[in-house]
Amino acid sequence: MIYIETRLKTALKEGLNTLYGLENLADKQLQINQTPKNFEGQLSVLVFPFVRAARKKPEQVAEEVGQYLLENCPEIAAFNVAKGFCNLEIADLYWQELLADLLSHPTYGQGATKESEILVEYSSPNTNKPLHLGHVRNNLLGYSTAELLKFAGYSVKKVQIINDRGIHICKSMLAWQLFGEGETPESSGLKGDHLVGKYYVRFEQAFQAEYKIWQATEAGQAAFAAFLADEKKYKKAVKELTKKSKDKKTAPTEEALQAYFFKSVYKNNYFNQSSELGQKAKAMLQAWEAGDAEVQALWEKMNNWVYAGFASTYKRMGVDFDKNYYESNTYLKGKELVENNLKSDSPIFFKKEDGSTWIDLTDAKLDQKAVLRKDGTSMYITQDMGTALLRYEDYKMDRMVYVVGNEQEYHFQVLFEILNRLGQPYAKNCHHLSYGMVELPEGKMKSREGTVVDADDLMQTLIDEVAKASNERDMLSALPLEEQKEIHEAVALGALKFFILKVEPRKGMLFDPKESIDLQGQTGPYIQNAFVRCNSVQRAFADKNFSKTTYAEHKLEPIERELLLNIELFPNLVQRAAEQYNPAEIANYLYQLAKTYHQFWNIVKILDAEAPQASSFRLDLSQAVAQVIAQAGAILGMKMPSRM
């Protein structure tokens, strides 16, 4: 199928060459946009870039370009000029052909197959707690980006790195040993990830109690006194506390300084040097690294509990992965990479006097970066290097997209620079899809611990709210209970996905559960309701045994042209959004399409139209809108219910 924008650009190039001798114009030099609603037409050509070559006023250039297109491009029915724009009215025949083509192509909008393999990494959780609200945005953004790239024609693999080793994992394991009394997911009735998360919280509670007692001891007070005596650290603390205080003129009290010191300055020192629980957790980590059978068995058991919990959450959320990588399998790979490079003729790493290994990236406007500690253990950056190498061995990918929060932007600048210096063939095509924090309105939801909202709790709350609203409207009571539940879940999760994905990834956002499920406004249910209306039209015509007729003579209403223009824009939008790794483009397009269909629904008659031709055309148009809504919604992971 050749879409109107492509046809127009071809004709426009010929016209500009004929009229003004402009040759070899690139597509990006031709600006064709939707005509603003206060002007007649569907598409507008910006002529300002050609005024100098034409040596004429913009209005005259627009007039000449419009006349050329009218005479040489059969898709153009009329044109009008507004300042530097030539506004084009597309012939009804073109829209009717587009509609027929679309209905005969169930994959409308899908890009041609591209010879390119892309890996998208997302989720990548720790195995010491359940997925939370931040993971929800990560998973939805990662999944939809992968689906967008697939729909655009790329070969895509979805992967994650599961952070299944380290001191944070040992904290949960130790707490279960000390306080668990053999508790299991079966005995507790908790999902495995929630059970392990419970013991991660239990460790922190026990550690804080131990730490609080220590703070009052002679050793604790001596540490605080040393902090006060360190002029640099003291001034930094005063500056930070003053910045946070409403009273900018009064110096912080000693009590405030002490609270700051023990919370923000010394906590890690205490854990590593003095804490009994800290020493036990570190001893457990050392035992794990040494291959201790008992510790390894406990680690495997608790991780398996978590994996079962994650699988359940992922299934309900509707996300999946082609391959899982585990840090416990990959963390040594990066270390080997560094050590082998140190032995090479042209090493990019170097050792410092204390035995640690570094790389100097100052010439790339980055810092020196440690890659191995002085004891030879690897850093996070080193593990990421090793994981990237393994993935290339597995997939020979051309591009790698990391979906990770914006607090890690510097980390990925460093990682990509190191991979480039190591000569990795995919390094220049690595991309960090950075996203902002997502928050909830205060007081709207609380987790079991009262601090972080679990993904499971969030999804269930939305499903419950949708079910409550549906039952109050009594719209689904005639359906079997199981079907009602499926619809409630589709609407609730569609609301969650759309509300999060409509926001540009880089922006932070506020997720309001109540607003997200509103049937009006820029929400998932508003879009799903447009799809339901499209389907209700098909059912109504079927109930009437309506026989469709041809509609070549049907004169389109302005709202029908607007709907078809929205549909026509979909294929190019997919390619643009894929190039930018931006599902928000799809989400906002989907809203605009649904909004236009709701307007169409209110403006024209469909079932009882003025003529059978009009009814037939609007029936097909509704089917086409439903098709595109379903396709665009699938990119976002949204299911479209047939009823609401």
Phi and psi in degrees as a GROMACS rama.xvg file:
@    title "Ramachandran Plot"
@    xaxis  label "Phi"
@    yaxis  label "Psi"
@TYPE xy
-106.757  117.63  ILE-2
-86.3613  163.289  TYR-3
-58.2538  -39.6318  ILE-4
-62.7279  -39.9835  GLU-5
-64.9905  -44.3137  THR-6
-62.6023  -42.3457  ARG-7
-63.9752  -41.5465  LEU-8
-64.7022  -38.325  LYS-9
-62.762  -47.7848  THR-10
-66.3967  -36.7279  ALA-11
-66.5067  -40.5527  LEU-12
-60.804  -44.5101  LYS-13
-63.1442  -41.5417  GLU-14
-66.4  -43.6471  GLY-15
-66.5831  -31.475  LEU-16
-70.9077  -45.1908  ASN-17
-65.4814  -43.8373  THR-18
-78.2105  -40.7411  LEU-19
-130.029  5.80819  TYR-20
71.2607  20.9358  GLY-21
-83.2732  116.527  LEU-22
-112.756  157.948  GLU-23
54.0513  40.8165  ASN-24
-73.4592  136.951  LEU-25
-83.533  154.269  ALA-26
-55.7421  -37.679  ASP-27
-68.7291  -15.2588  LYS-28
-81.3614  -11.2759  GLN-29
-104.171  115.504  LEU-30
-102.615  109.768  GLN-31
-120.359  120.24  ILE-32
-128.709  168.086  ASN-33
-64.9  140.187  GLN-34
-71.6602  133.255  THR-35
-56.8188  150.481  PRO-36
-65.671  -21.8764  LYS-37
-85.0863  7.79202  ASN-38
-123.457  154.756  PHE-39
-78.0643  145.039  GLU-40
119.252  169.832  GLY-41
-113.397  -35.7964  GLN-42
-129.189  147.498  LEU-43
-127.117  137.986  SER-44
-103.161  126.165  VAL-45
-83.5626  121.57  LEU-46
-103.998  -6.7646  VAL-47
-50.8823  -39.8728  PHE-48
-62.4103  -14.4258  PRO-49
-108.879  0.960495  PHE-50
-64.2995  -42.8332  VAL-51
-62.7528  -45.4697  ARG-52
-65.1375  -36.0136  ALA-53
-77.2094  -24.4096  ALA-54
57.7008  41.5041  ARG-55
-138.565  166.052  LYS-56
-69.3698  151.976  LYS-57
-54.1684  -40.4113  PRO-58
-63.7808  -37.7006  GLU-59
-70.5935  -39.9087  GLN-60
-62.13  -44.9696  VAL-61
-61.1105  -39.4889  ALA-62
-64.5361  -44.8099  GLU-63
-68.6097  -40.1863  GLU-64
-64.7328  -43.9158  VAL-65
-61.5174  -42.4947  GLY-66
-65.4463  -39.575  GLN-67
-62.9208  -45.9149  TYR-68
-65.4201  -38.6267  LEU-69
-61.5948  -38.262  LEU-70
-83.2064  -25.0136  GLU-71
-117.472  -5.83836  ASN-72
-124.469  104.094  CYS-73
-62.7374  -15.9126  PRO-74
-75.1778  -13.9388  GLU-75
-94.4498  125.143  ILE-76
-97.0068  -31.2576  ALA-77
-166.504  167.987  ALA-78
-148.987  161.109  PHE-79
-143.917  157.948  ASN-80
-113.153  133.175  VAL-81
-136.195  104.164  ALA-82
54.7134  -119.631  LYS-83
-93.7693  21.3295  GLY-84
-120.228  142.424  PHE-85
-109.219  107.489  CYS-86
-89.5201  126.969  ASN-87
-110.193  135.546  LEU-88
-101.959  124.234  GLU-89
-85.458  137.525  ILE-90
-64.3694  143.476  ALA-91
-57.4207  -36.1797  ASP-92
-58.4472  -38.7755  LEU-93
-62.6952  -45.3409  TYR-94
-63.6483  -37.4261  TRP-95
-67.0347  -38.7482  GLN-96
-65.5933  -41.2668  GLU-97
-59.8636  -44.0239  LEU-98
-62.2722  -44.6126  LEU-99
-63.6318  -42.5268  ALA-100
-62.7195  -43.7334  ASP-101
-61.539  -45.3698  LEU-102
-67.746  -20.7488  LEU-103
-93.7364  -1.53961  SER-104
-125.15  92.6941  HIS-105
-63.9133  -15.721  PRO-106
-101.797  26.274  THR-107
-50.4991  132.47  TYR-108
94.8594  -17.3534  GLY-109
-73.7376  135.925  GLN-110
-76.8836  158.607  GLY-111
-65.2458  149.419  ALA-112
-60.4771  131.813  THR-113
-112.833  142.099  LYS-114
-82.6342  69.516  GLU-115
-152.671  131.597  SER-116
-105.415  123.284  GLU-117
-120.778  133.142  ILE-118
-102.793  134.366  LEU-119
-118.653  117.693  VAL-120
-98.6997  128.87  GLU-121
-150.437  174.104  TYR-122
72.718  -82.2637  SER-123
45.6919  61.943  SER-124
-86.1406  168.858  PRO-125
-87.4333  151.251  ASN-126
-96.1529  36.0331  THR-127
-118.889  6.36072  ASN-128
-168.73  164.434  LYS-129
-73.1267  166.231  PRO-130
-66.9894  143.075  LEU-131
-122.022  -173.141  HIS-132
-56.4665  -39.9862  LEU-133
-61.7534  -38.9945  GLY-134
-64.9356  -31.2735  HIS-135
-61.119  -49.306  VAL-136
-62.581  -41.7755  ARG-137
-59.6326  -49.7684  ASN-138
-64.3949  -44.0379  ASN-139
-67.6272  -39.0287  LEU-140
-68.2097  -43.5643  LEU-141
-65.1846  -47.2132  GLY-142
-61.7718  -47.1859  TYR-143
-68.9274  -33.921  SER-144
-63.6827  -43.2736  THR-145
-62.9043  -44.1489  ALA-146
-66.7487  -36.0092  GLU-147
-63.1929  -46.3146  LEU-148
-63.2762  -39.9848  LEU-149
-59.7381  -48.5785  LYS-150
-64.6043  -28.9787  PHE-151
-76.1034  -9.67418  ALA-152
114.91  0.798445  GLY-153
-85.9351  154.63  TYR-154
-85.5277  124.307  SER-155
-128.986  138.99  VAL-156
-121.708  134.225  LYS-157
-99.8088  127.459  LYS-158
-134.812  162.304  VAL-159
-145.255  154.67  GLN-160
-109.571  118.203  ILE-161
-92.2425  120.15  ILE-162
-82.6659  85.0896  ASN-163
-104.716  12.3045  ASP-164
-140.177  163.42  ARG-165
119.962  176.626  GLY-166
-64.8655  -33.2365  ILE-167
-66.167  -32.3528  HIS-168
-71.377  -40.4967  ILE-169
-66.1868  -27.4097  CYS-170
-62.0403  -45.8711  LYS-171
-63.9953  -42.1542  SER-172
-63.1694  -45.0403  MET-173
-64.868  -43.4191  LEU-174
-62.6059  -38.8581  ALA-175
-65.0978  -40.4641  TRP-176
-60.6498  -43.2366  GLN-177
-78.9609  -37.2107  LEU-178
-123.766  -6.24595  PHE-179
-77.2571  -27.366  GLY-180
50.7875  39.2784  GLU-181
75.5142  13.7175  GLY-182
-61.3975  139.403  GLU-183
-129.563  168.385  THR-184
-57.8241  -37.1091  PRO-185
-67.9363  -44.7349  GLU-186
-73.0763  -27.9462  SER-187
-94.0501  -19.9765  SER-188
75.5501  12.4574  GLY-189
-99.8038  147.803  LEU-190
-59.4516  149.652  LYS-191
-58.6526  -40.4595  GLY-192
-67.8503  -32.6973  ASP-193
-71.6324  -36.0019  HIS-194
-65.1594  -46.8818  LEU-195
-64.7718  -39.0139  VAL-196
-61.6849  -34.5625  GLY-197
-59.4698  -40.2764  LYS-198
-80.0914  -23.07  TYR-199
-65.7055  -43.5352  TYR-200
-65.0008  -39.4741  VAL-201
-63.1104  -38.2494  ARG-202
-62.3503  -46.4566  PHE-203
-61.8899  -39.0417  GLU-204
-63.3749  -45.3373  GLN-205
-65.6955  -39.9582  ALA-206
-64.8118  -43.5497  PHE-207
-63.3899  -38.906  GLN-208
-63.7131  -43.8864  ALA-209
-62.9967  -43.3349  GLU-210
-65.198  -40.1528  TYR-211
-63.2763  -41.0607  LYS-212
-63.4063  -42.8926  ILE-213
-64.434  -34.1992  TRP-214
-57.8017  -30.3245  GLN-215
-86.3756  -6.6581  ALA-216
-77.8737  169.516  THR-217
-59.602  -39.804  GLU-218
-65.3598  -40.9283  ALA-219
-64.1245  -44.8378  GLY-220
-68.3365  -32.6283  GLN-221
-65.7778  -38.81  ALA-222
-64.2306  -40.7035  ALA-223
-66.0915  -41.1626  PHE-224
-62.3681  -39.6154  ALA-225
-64.5973  -36.1341  ALA-226
-63.9522  -44.5711  PHE-227
-63.3871  -31.8284  LEU-228
-78.0419  -16.0665  ALA-229
-87.1889  102.228  ASP-230
-57.1918  -41.6229  GLU-231
-64.145  -48.6239  LYS-232
-66.6173  -38.3073  LYS-233
-62.7495  -46.9324  TYR-234
-63.9938  -38.2132  LYS-235
-62.8393  -42.1105  LYS-236
-64.4434  -43.8182  ALA-237
-61.0528  -42.6915  VAL-238
-61.7844  -45.7283  LYS-239
-67.7414  -41.6068  GLU-240
-68.1268  -38.6598  LEU-241
-65.2837  -38.896  THR-242
-61.0878  -38.1713  LYS-243
-81.6924  -18.839  LYS-244
-81.0547  147.941  SER-245
-71.5044  -32.5531  LYS-246
-92.2992  99.4005  ASP-247
-79.6915  -11.9156  LYS-248
-95.6159  -27.0855  LYS-249
-89.8189  130.932  THR-250
-66.9254  146.851  ALA-251
-62.8918  146.656  PRO-252
-73.4559  165.091  THR-253
-64.1866  -33.1755  GLU-254
-63.513  -42.1687  GLU-255
-66.7098  -39.9324  ALA-256
-63.9646  -38.6291  LEU-257
-67.3397  -42.5271  GLN-258
-62.264  -42.0514  ALA-259
-62.638  -45.1373  TYR-260
-60.4968  -49.599  PHE-261
-73.1907  -26.1272  PHE-262
-86.7915  -44.8041  LYS-263
-106.267  -19.2526  SER-264
-107.331  -47.6267  VAL-265
-104.634  -6.75838  TYR-266
-56.6007  -48.0021  LYS-267
-66.5388  -37.3286  ASN-268
-59.9509  -43.9947  ASN-269
-63.1015  -44.7215  TYR-270
-58.7578  -44.5038  PHE-271
-78.9595  -28.293  ASN-272
-109.497  -35.0241  GLN-273
-122.883  -24.543  SER-274
-70.3398  130.642  SER-275
-65.5508  -42.5982  GLU-276
-65.5358  -38.9789  LEU-277
-61.2079  -42.347  GLY-278
-65.2584  -38.8689  GLN-279
-66.3612  -40.9916  LYS-280
-65.2487  -41.4546  ALA-281
-67.4822  -36.4413  LYS-282
-65.1556  -36.7654  ALA-283
-65.8171  -40.2815  MET-284
-63.1022  -42.4096  LEU-285
-64.0362  -38.4267  GLN-286
-65.948  -39.3725  ALA-287
-62.1446  -46.43  TRP-288
-64.8844  -27.9123  GLU-289
-83.5611  -4.67684  ALA-290
83.8203  23.2683  GLY-291
-55.6914  125.371  ASP-292
-63.2332  -43.1083  ALA-293
-66.5555  -44.843  GLU-294
-66.2481  -41.6354  VAL-295
-62.1186  -38.4143  GLN-296
-66.3971  -42.9139  ALA-297
-64.1566  -43.2254  LEU-298
-59.2687  -45.1109  TRP-299
-66.2054  -41.3194  GLU-300
-63.2049  -48.9177  LYS-301
-70.4116  -35.8297  MET-302
-64.0725  -38.9708  ASN-303
-63.9341  -35.507  ASN-304
-59.3999  -44.804  TRP-305
-66.0903  -43.3351  VAL-306
-60.7305  -39.0801  TYR-307
-64.2659  -40.2003  ALA-308
-65.9229  -44.6869  GLY-309
-58.9787  -44.0681  PHE-310
-58.5903  -40.6052  ALA-311
-65.2491  -42.699  SER-312
-65.3866  -45.3407  THR-313
-60.9492  -40.9006  TYR-314
-62.647  -46.2423  LYS-315
-66.5383  -37.9626  ARG-316
-70.7054  -23.1341  MET-317
82.3929  30.8976  GLY-318
-116.407  157.138  VAL-319
-148.969  173.23  ASP-320
-139.311  145.92  PHE-321
-82.9697  -29.7866  ASP-322
-155.898  139.076  LYS-323
-102.657  132.682  ASN-324
-106.815  146.303  TYR-325
-118.694  130.736  TYR-326
-57.2965  -33.0849  GLU-327
-63.1772  -22.9424  SER-328
-95.3589  -19.9649  ASN-329
-109.618  -13.3965  THR-330
-67.0115  -23.9875  TYR-331
-83.9692  -18.3345  LEU-332
-64.0208  -43.0146  LYS-333
-66.0415  -37.6035  GLY-334
-61.5357  -44.1266  LYS-335
-60.9453  -39.9154  GLU-336
-60.1602  -45.6274  LEU-337
-66.1395  -46.6396  VAL-338
-63.2251  -39.5264  GLU-339
-66.246  -37.7788  ASN-340
-66.7813  -36.4939  ASN-341
-61.3028  -29.7772  LEU-342
-85.8301  -7.86443  LYS-343
-77.0765  171.429  SER-344
-70.4596  -28.8512  ASP-345
-129.909  70.864  SER-346
-68.6344  144.73  PRO-347
-100.025  -9.70161  ILE-348
-103.175  160.475  PHE-349
-146.185  155.981  PHE-350
-98.5972  142.672  LYS-351
-94.7817  172.758  LYS-352
-60.5512  -31.4041  GLU-353
-79.8379  -0.446239  ASP-354
96.1611  -7.87778  GLY-355
-74.8323  156.79  SER-356
-113.923  136.439  THR-357
-134.446  169.63  TRP-358
-133.883  139.659  ILE-359
-98.5766  112.378  ASP-360
-113.6  18.3547  LEU-361
-63.6371  -28.2625  THR-362
-71.6128  -13.1684  ASP-363
-102.819  17.9341  ALA-364
62.5412  30.3335  LYS-365
-118.262  -178.631  LEU-366
-97.8986  179.618  ASP-367
-71.4209  143.492  GLN-368
-131.183  128.168  LYS-369
-75.5753  136.888  ALA-370
-118.737  -22.5702  VAL-371
-137.097  136.267  LEU-372
-70.6435  171.103  ARG-373
-65.6791  -23.2265  LYS-374
-86.3426  3.07139  ASP-375
90.4849  -3.78716  GLY-376
-76.6779  153.364  THR-377
-87.6346  158.445  SER-378
-99.147  173.006  MET-379
-58.4059  -41.705  TYR-380
-61.6173  -36.4269  ILE-381
-68.6524  -40.1248  THR-382
-63.4842  -39.8976  GLN-383
-65.4872  -35.7553  ASP-384
-61.3378  -46.7056  MET-385
-64.4567  -40.479  GLY-386
-64.7775  -40.8889  THR-387
-60.5561  -40.7521  ALA-388
-64.2485  -44.0982  LEU-389
-60.907  -41.7252  LEU-390
-64.7745  -37.7647  ARG-391
-66.9682  -37.4925  TYR-392
-62.3711  -35.8447  GLU-393
-77.0518  -40.7746  ASP-394
-122.542  -14.626  TYR-395
49.1237  45.4499  LYS-396
-68.8819  151.943  MET-397
-89.1333  -30.1727  ASP-398
-137.803  152.383  ARG-399
-135.204  123.03  MET-400
-112.069  122.582  VAL-401
-104.02  117.269  TYR-402
-95.3459  99.9147  VAL-403
-143.868  148.243  VAL-404
-57.4331  158.737  GLY-405
-69.8501  -11.6752  ASN-406
-69.5982  -11.4369  GLU-407
-104.683  17.0497  GLN-408
-60.2891  -44.807  GLU-409
-64.3446  -40.4458  TYR-410
-53.9118  -44.7054  HIS-411
-76.6185  -29.4907  PHE-412
-59.6938  -43.3868  GLN-413
-66.615  -47.0761  VAL-414
-58.0423  -48.0584  LEU-415
-65.6243  -35.9209  PHE-416
-66.9666  -41.0094  GLU-417
-64.9314  -45.809  ILE-418
-59.9669  -37.6957  LEU-419
-64.8854  -42.6608  ASN-420
-70.9057  -24.0547  ARG-421
-79.8338  -3.74592  LEU-422
78.7248  21.9346  GLY-423
-69.3193  127.37  GLN-424
-64.0654  -23.4095  PRO-425
-93.9266  -4.9526  TYR-426
-58.0908  -41.8182  ALA-427
-70.0733  -13.8699  LYS-428
-109.554  20.1334  ASN-429
-81.4298  141.126  CYS-430
-136.393  131.544  HIS-431
-95.014  108.533  HIS-432
-82.9872  93.1979  LEU-433
-86.6775  139.635  SER-434
-137.336  156.907  TYR-435
-88.169  172.257  GLY-436
-72.0575  146.184  MET-437
-113.079  133.015  VAL-438
-127.001  165.587  GLU-439
-111.015  150.21  LEU-440
-58.5683  139.146  PRO-441
-58.2427  132.827  GLU-442
85.139  -3.9514  GLY-443
-74.5145  -41.0097  LYS-444
-148.596  147.478  MET-445
-136.121  146.761  LYS-446
-85.9561  -177.973  SER-447
-60.0558  -34.0876  ARG-448
-91.1169  -7.9083  GLU-449
80.5394  8.03599  GLY-450
-122.781  -51.9036  THR-451
-114.999  134.37  VAL-452
-86.5403  123.927  VAL-453
-72.694  145.708  ASP-454
-60.1107  -41.5129  ALA-455
-61.7244  -45.0294  ASP-456
-63.6052  -41.7382  ASP-457
-62.4755  -47.1844  LEU-458
-63.5935  -43.0696  MET-459
-66.1312  -38.8378  GLN-460
-60.2411  -44.1834  THR-461
-65.0508  -41.6804  LEU-462
-61.8865  -43.4071  ILE-463
-62.516  -40.8856  ASP-464
-66.9202  -41.017  GLU-465
-65.1939  -43.4086  VAL-466
-61.1346  -41.8326  ALA-467
-62.3239  -47.4744  LYS-468
-64.6677  -39.4531  ALA-469
-65.2372  -42.9261  SER-470
-65.3693  -34.851  ASN-471
-66.8986  -35.9326  GLU-472
-80.9727  -17.936  ARG-473
54.3494  46.6  ASP-474
-94.1814  -18.8287  MET-475
-118.661  7.14096  LEU-476
-61.9812  -23.0292  SER-477
-77.1345  -13.7514  ALA-478
-86.5017  154.65  LEU-479
-57.2596  148.737  PRO-480
-57.4273  -40.0674  LEU-481
-64.0875  -39.1302  GLU-482
-67.8172  -37.3609  GLU-483
-59.4335  -44.3837  GLN-484
-62.7326  -40.3544  LYS-485
-62.3205  -40.9767  GLU-486
-67.1556  -43.6858  ILE-487
-57.9487  -43.2437  HIS-488
-68.4471  -41.2638  GLU-489
-62.1818  -40.6369  ALA-490
-70.1065  -44.6166  VAL-491
-63.2039  -47.0768  ALA-492
-73.5552  -31.5193  LEU-493
-63.1957  -38.7062  GLY-494
-62.8034  -46.1413  ALA-495
-60.7915  -48.9875  LEU-496
-65.0553  -46.3548  LYS-497
-65.8055  -43.638  PHE-498
-61.8561  -37.8559  PHE-499
-77.6897  -40.7733  ILE-500
-80.2448  -16.2433  LEU-501
-72.3095  -15.5586  LYS-502
-88.453  134.503  VAL-503
-52.6531  131.688  GLU-504
-51.3895  -40.4723  PRO-505
-68.1513  -19.269  ARG-506
-83.7581  142.455  LYS-507
-70.1268  161.64  GLY-508
-150.527  157.705  MET-509
-110.678  118.611  LEU-510
-95.5441  114.603  PHE-511
-103.827  106.748  ASP-512
-54.9762  -42.2679  PRO-513
-66.6014  -44.636  LYS-514
-64.3145  -34.6559  GLU-515
-65.4449  -27.0482  SER-516
-100.538  8.66316  ILE-517
-66.448  136.97  ASP-518
-74.9863  -15.3041  LEU-519
-110.021  153.895  GLN-520
95.0259  -171.035  GLY-521
-85.5044  74.6356  GLN-522
-133.802  164.177  THR-523
-61.2514  -48.1861  GLY-524
-59.7912  -32.3804  PRO-525
-62.0936  -40.74  TYR-526
-71.3278  -44.4804  ILE-527
-61.6111  -34.3391  GLN-528
-66.5202  -33.1726  ASN-529
-63.9909  -41.46  ALA-530
-63.4481  -42.419  PHE-531
-60.9544  -41.7491  VAL-532
-63.1497  -41.5715  ARG-533
-57.3421  -42.7787  CYS-534
-72.1707  -34.5577  ASN-535
-65.3173  -32.1558  SER-536
-62.4308  -45.4786  VAL-537
-61.3584  -42.3999  GLN-538
-65.8678  -40.113  ARG-539
-63.9281  -41.8003  ALA-540
-66.4036  -37.9176  PHE-541
-64.7109  -40.5124  ALA-542
-63.7784  -30.5004  ASP-543
-87.1542  -2.59964  LYS-544
54.8178  40.7972  ASN-545
-70.8811  133.1  PHE-546
-102.194  119.38  SER-547
-69.1061  147.138  LYS-548
-118.024  169.828  THR-549
-70.7569  158.29  THR-550
-135.819  34.4404  TYR-551
-61.9004  -29.3552  ALA-552
-91.6639  -0.69141  GLU-553
-69.2025  124.701  HIS-554
-87.6631  119.965  LYS-555
-71.3858  141.041  LEU-556
-78.5025  154.534  GLU-557
-53.7685  -38.4442  PRO-558
-68.764  -29.1864  ILE-559
-70.0474  -40.9089  GLU-560
-63.6458  -39.9394  ARG-561
-63.1461  -40.9602  GLU-562
-62.3358  -46.0996  LEU-563
-66.9487  -34.4227  LEU-564
-64.1648  -41.6421  LEU-565
-58.2784  -44.5506  ASN-566
-63.9942  -41.4634  ILE-567
-62.7888  -30.2631  GLU-568
-76.0707  -14.7216  LEU-569
-58.3271  -49.7616  PHE-570
-59.1039  -45.1599  PRO-571
-67.4833  -35.4977  ASN-572
-61.5937  -41.294  LEU-573
-58.1638  -46.4034  VAL-574
-64.7283  -42.5079  GLN-575
-65.1266  -44.4716  ARG-576
-64.2094  -37.8043  ALA-577
-65.618  -40.911  ALA-578
-61.3959  -31.1259  GLU-579
-96.8665  0.756994  GLN-580
50.6184  50.4678  TYR-581
-131.985  88.9011  ASN-582
-63.7052  -18.3702  PRO-583
-59.7633  -31.3689  ALA-584
-61.2134  -41.4253  GLU-585
-69.1134  -43.4038  ILE-586
-60.4611  -45.227  ALA-587
-73.8607  -30.7965  ASN-588
-63.2226  -43.8897  TYR-589
-60.6172  -41.6015  LEU-590
-62.8776  -44.1772  TYR-591
-63.8419  -39.854  GLN-592
-64.5892  -45.2701  LEU-593
-63.7524  -42.1367  ALA-594
-60.8958  -43.6494  LYS-595
-65.5664  -37.4575  THR-596
-67.539  -40.5795  TYR-597
-60.1406  -38.6714  HIS-598
-65.0659  -44.8896  GLN-599
-55.5994  -45.1507  PHE-600
-57.7453  -37.9645  TRP-601
-86.0013  -22.1722  ASN-602
-89.9731  -44.3226  ILE-603
-110.265  158.692  VAL-604
-90.4606  139.523  LYS-605
-109.117  -60.6065  ILE-606
-67.4713  -42.6656  LEU-607
-110.705  50.0279  ASP-608
-68.3765  170.292  ALA-609
-66.9818  -18.9881  GLU-610
-156.315  153.504  ALA-611
-56.7953  -34.3729  PRO-612
-60.6313  -42.5568  GLN-613
-65.0235  -43.0152  ALA-614
-61.5749  -43.4665  SER-615
-62.7292  -44.8235  SER-616
-62.0811  -45.5176  PHE-617
-71.1014  -28.6923  ARG-618
-65.5194  -47.5369  LEU-619
-65.3883  -38.7801  ASP-620
-63.3816  -40.4658  LEU-621
-63.6965  -39.479  SER-622
-63.47  -40.5568  GLN-623
-66.0802  -41.924  ALA-624
-61.6463  -44.0986  VAL-625
-59.5309  -40.7545  ALA-626
-61.6004  -45.7968  GLN-627
-72.3078  -38.6594  VAL-628
-59.4765  -43.4597  ILE-629
-63.9484  -41.854  ALA-630
-66.8242  -48.1175  GLN-631
-65.9156  -38.554  ALA-632
-63.8532  -38.3573  GLY-633
-63.1671  -34.9153  ALA-634
-59.095  -37.6904  ILE-635
-84.7151  -4.35292  LEU-636
83.354  14.9001  GLY-637
-89.3863  133.302  MET-638
-90.8264  143.907  LYS-639
-108.534  108.626  MET-640
-73.0508  150.796  PRO-641
-79.9329  -20.6283  SER-642
-138.518  157.752  ARG-643
